[in-house]
């Protein structure tokens, strides 16, 4: 599976040839180094390890430095493993750039969502809260009942309650690629991308292509 690592730059607008103004998120992706190749015979599965963003060697652990120096690859800040198909061949030291994607293509973008800290159910899940009047004093943003009576006599696992919000792995699916700029290693995709500006993201071909039925 072709894939590349990058960082979210921010949002802007692109004016298409038709005159339509499209909101896009700009991602600076690549160049990425192939730091390791895993094979079915040796490792039991097929994958490649991609490295992104050159860093000072002192910012890496000894294990990371030795792993990269052995393969003649510069110190890299991020290392991520990506599964590959049988018909895909990669070599250690190979450089992958953003030109593997083309405008009009559909991609999935994986990132870590923004952390919101501890949040209640109204902000975290969109609960309506309690009544706004009729004498209530402290139920306006409360979740209400969280269980039944004697049966089952406990709170169900997975009950939506207050807790830590955000800072989770999120995938934006089936996003259209609008602009690809290989000279500046930039790709612009239609819509939003998870995470803050500067956050690490992974761009890969979409797995759930939307199919239109009935000509609509």
C-alpha positions in Angstrom: 0.0 0.0 0.0 1.5 3.3 -1.0 1.6 5.7 2.0 3.6 8.7 3.2 4.1 10.6 6.5 3.7 14.3 6.9 2.7 17.1 9.1 -0.5 19.2 9.1 0.3 22.8 8.0 -3.2 24.4 8.2 -6.3 25.3 6.3 -6.9 27.6 3.3 -9.0 28.0 0.2 -8.4 26.9 -3.4 -10.3 28.4 -6.4 -11.0 25.7 -8.9 -11.1 26.3 -12.7 -14.9 26.2 -12.5 -14.8 29.1 -10.1 -15.8 27.0 -7.1 -14.0 28.0 -3.8 -13.0 24.8 -2.0 -11.8 24.7 1.6 -8.6 22.6 1.9 -6.1 21.4 4.5 -2.5 21.6 3.5 -0.2 18.8 4.5 3.6 18.9 4.1 4.3 15.2 3.3 7.7 13.6 2.8 10.3 13.0 1.7 10.3 9.8 3.7 13.1 7.2 3.9 12.5 3.4 3.8 14.3 2.5 7.1 13.5 -1.2 7.1 11.8 -3.8 5.0 10.0 -6.8 6.5 9.3 -9.9 4.5 7.0 -12.9 4.8 9.9 -15.3 5.0 11.9 -13.6 7.7 9.2 -11.7 9.8 6.0 -13.5 9.0 4.4 -10.4 7.3 5.1 -7.8 4.7 5.7 -4.2 5.7 8.1 -1.2 5.4 9.3 1.2 8.1 9.1 4.8 7.0 11.2 7.5 8.6 10.3 11.2 8.5 11.8 14.6 9.6 15.6 14.7 9.9 16.7 15.4 13.5 19.9 15.8 15.5 21.3 12.4 16.6 21.4 13.5 20.2 17.5 13.6 20.2 17.3 9.9 19.4 17.9 6.9 21.6 21.0 4.8 21.1 18.9 2.0 19.7 17.3 4.3 17.1 20.6 5.8 16.1 22.2 2.3 15.7 19.2 1.1 13.7 19.4 4.0 11.2 23.2 4.2 11.0 23.4 0.5 10.1 21.3 1.1 7.0 23.1 4.4 6.1 20.1 6.5 6.9 20.2 10.0 8.6 18.7 10.5 12.0 14.9 10.7 11.7 12.5 11.9 14.3 9.5 9.7 13.4 9.5 6.0 12.5 6.2 4.3 11.5 5.6 0.8 10.1 3.1 0.3 7.2 1.9 -3.0 5.8 2.5 -3.7 2.1 1.1 -6.0 -0.6 2.8 -8.8 -2.4 3.2 -6.9 -5.6 5.0 -4.0 -4.0 8.8 -3.9 -3.7 10.8 -1.5 -1.6 14.5 -1.1 -0.8 16.2 0.2 2.3 17.3 3.8 1.8 14.6 4.4 -0.9 13.1 7.9 -0.8 9.3 8.3 -1.1 7.9 11.6 -2.2 4.4 13.1 -2.4 4.3 12.6 -6.2 2.9 9.0 -5.5 -0.5 10.8 -5.2 -2.3 12.7 -7.9 -5.1 15.4 -7.9 -8.6 13.8 -7.9 -7.4 10.7 -6.0 -9.2 9.7 -2.8 -7.2 9.2 0.4 -7.5 8.4 4.1 -5.6 10.6 6.5 -4.7 9.3 10.0 -3.7 11.6 12.9 -4.1 12.2 16.6 -7.0 14.4 17.4 -6.7 17.6 19.5 -6.7 16.9 23.3 -9.6 18.7 25.1 -8.8 17.5 28.6 -11.5 16.4 31.0 -14.9 17.1 29.6 -18.5 16.5 30.6 -21.1 14.6 28.5 -22.6 17.8 27.0 -19.3 18.8 25.4 -17.9 15.2 24.9 -21.0 13.5 23.4 -23.5 16.3 22.7 -26.0 15.3 25.5 -28.9 17.7 25.9 -28.6 17.9 29.7 -31.4 18.3 32.2 -34.3 20.7 32.1 -33.5 24.4 32.0 -36.3 25.4 34.4 -38.9 24.0 36.8 -36.8 24.5 39.8 -33.6 22.7 38.7 -30.5 24.0 40.4 -27.6 21.8 39.2 -28.9 19.4 36.5 -28.5 21.6 33.5 -25.4 19.8 32.1 -25.8 16.5 34.0 -26.0 13.2 32.2 -29.1 11.9 33.9 -29.7 8.2 34.7 -26.8 5.9 33.8 -28.4 2.5 34.5 -31.5 0.5 35.2 -32.8 -0.7 38.6 -32.4 -4.2 40.0 -31.7 -5.7 36.6 -28.9 -5.6 35.6 -28.0 -3.9 38.9 -24.9 -2.3 37.5 -23.7 0.2 34.9 -23.2 -1.2 31.4 -19.6 -1.3 30.1 -19.1 1.5 27.5 -21.6 3.9 29.1 -20.9 7.4 27.8 -19.8 9.5 30.8 -17.5 12.4 31.6 -13.8 11.8 30.9 -10.8 12.6 28.9 -11.7 14.0 25.5 -9.7 13.9 22.3 -6.0 12.9 21.9 -7.0 9.7 20.1 -6.1 8.1 16.8 -8.7 9.4 14.2 -9.0 8.6 10.5 -10.6 11.1 8.0 -11.9 8.8 5.2 -12.4 9.2 1.5 -10.9 12.7 1.2 -10.3 14.2 -2.3 -6.8 15.3 -3.2 -7.1 18.8 -4.7 -3.5 19.9 -5.2 -0.1 18.1 -5.3 3.0 20.2 -5.3 6.1 17.9 -5.5 8.6 20.8 -5.5 7.5 22.0 -2.1 6.4 18.5 -0.8 2.8 19.8 -0.3 -0.6 18.2 -0.7 -3.9 19.9 -0.3 -7.0 17.8 0.5 -10.6 18.9 0.6 -12.0 19.4 4.1 -10.5 18.9 7.5 -7.7 16.7 8.8 -7.5 15.4 12.4 -5.0 17.0 14.8 -3.4 20.4 15.5 -1.2 22.3 13.1 2.2 20.7 13.1 0.8 17.3 14.1 2.0 14.1 12.5 -0.3 12.5 9.9 -0.3 9.5 7.6 -1.7 9.8 4.1 -2.8 6.6 2.3 -5.2 5.4 -0.4 -8.8 5.3 0.8 -10.3 1.9 1.8 -14.0 2.9 1.6 -14.6 4.4 -1.8 -18.1 6.0 -1.8 -20.2 4.5 -4.7 -23.0 6.6 -6.1 -26.2 4.7 -7.1 -28.9 5.7 -9.4 -26.8 8.3 -11.2 -26.9 10.7 -8.2 
